[in-house]
Amino acid sequence: MNDFKTLKRSHQKNTIMYFGLIVITVAILTFFLPRGNTYSFQFDVDKPWNNSSLIADFDFPILKSTEDIDREKDSLLRNFVPYFNLDKQVSERMLTCLKEDLKDSLSKGQDKIVEHLTQQLAELYSIGIIDASEYNMMAEDTASHLRIVEANHAITVKLNTLYSTVMAYEKILSDNPEYGIFLHQYNINDYIVPNISYDKKRNEETKQELIASIPLATGIVQNGQKIVEKGELVTKEIYNALISYEKELNAKEGTAKNIYVLLGQILFLLIIVNIFFAYLYYFRKDYIDKISNAMMLFVLLVVFPVISYLNVRYHMTNIYVIPFAMAPIFVRLFMDSRTAFITHILIVILCACSIRYPFEFIVVQSVAGFVAIVSLRDLSSRWQLIRSAIYIFIISCVIYFALETMQSGDIYHLEINTYICFLLNSILLLFAYPLMWGIEKLFNFISDVTLVELSNTNNEPLRLLSETAPGTFQHAIQVSNLAAEVANRLQLKAQLCRTGALYHDIGKLVNPAFFVENQSGPNPHEQLSPIESANIVISHVTEGLKIADKYKLPNVIKEFISTHHGQGKCSYFFAEAKKKYGDDFDTLAFIYPGPNPFTREQAIVMMSDACEAASRSLTEYSEKNIAELIEKIINSQMDNGYFKDCPITYRDIQITKTVLTEKLMTIYHTRIKYPD
């Protein structure tokens, strides 16, 4: 009864959690989904109008595009002549200061020099002096004219007729080389300041007036006038008219339409997200039971559509640059092909609802995703991903070419930019390799790449095992080969079985001499009681988990360490205890901590481990002896309920027996006797 209540509470908790997950997913997608422009039609420049003829049912102006307005604005500002103010008092003040400052410090004959310099400086001020930085900036902008304002009267002059402060000083210096010492001695440069200054306020006001004078429309379409006929090629002018018609139509329908659009979007998203949840519930319930799986799927269902919506809203790049095929690659590598394809199709549908040409997009991305799934069944090297990216690039180009040719009937005017986008898309797909590491850490997954890296015998824990417990290491190698072969035959995760089997006995690094495969001298168990011996043997599971924590091995590998004996009995020492103590001893001291295997891969490793170890005790390696031994061991495991929590089938077990018999026969094959 308590178990039923616990199960009921757990079910209610999961229901609430997934209901919240669906609501959050729909809310996020609704928030980012564009609503400003709802496309009633599909059209583009230099493509035929595929809808029925369009007649205007109200008057509306043909608005210029943003690009055209910006182009006119740039043209006006490029030809704009800036305003500068002339301040005559500057020259009078500087010349007076020059005379006053030098009056008491001049020696005999220098008054004529001052008079000459004052006269020349007055001439420069009368022409006009500008700040050197402003002069250089205008020269860089190729501004050859400016307006000089004096007493509300403006005259236009050429820039090269004026002087900068630096040019004025150089002019005086070049015209009077004999006065060089005098000019430096009395810092004549301090009396050369701009008398023509930039009028920021007037310039800004004039620029705004010019921009405001740009007409926003190029014409008007009257009520009843034809906009475009069916089959007519959409020119730039017709395109602007269609865009203007849509804007005017949306503006007329106003807020009411936006509310209906929002409601429609929410309903659409609820349907798609619930279809996805229904698929998981009815076909892959194991993913729902494991929250990390469901979280990754829903995150992918949000991330790629949000990227697509932002791209449409802010015009960041071509939609075909975004590597949507990355989503099915991740799902295929960590889950299965069917879920990968369903996830990808729903992501593509969610993205397509904001795109101008959804049909082309759905077809191209669906085919690309299918190729990604088929070409990348597993990932253990970078070359596999490169090969898959090449396949995706080729099929994307071919399918888009087919659609383009089918719609336009022309193969000579292809959109080359789109094919370049497919190339960039394939390059971005290569980033799936480093991103995979982040997904592993975030959602507690493990990829074949990581498994291959962990199975390298040069890794420190495996290297120490080969040096400290060579017999155990050889046993682990044999078990990994057997388990991988069985997994391949059952179409399970062979690399996971191989890597898990390599580490399953890693705990024997502690007290290796107490395990028979590592013994070469006296048996240390002879000095211990059966209970003490059993504790040491059983402890290799807990010690293995400690070593796994030390080397930060993934949880999925730790599960092989803890389940390879399940909750089985340390049979040999249990029998010894029965002989010595009868029934007067604690039987729990001889039970492994478990748990029992709960995945098919763990069950395969358990069977392979027991059969490989037991096969070493055979005195004769015939097919009959090996088959009987395997039958006896695996049937015993089934009878003891080791597989009751595992989804392995009777057919799987029969295939496992067959494969183990074949492989052990190969390992222990009879050799010919060589002559002396």
Disulfide bonds with the S-S distance in Angstrom:
none
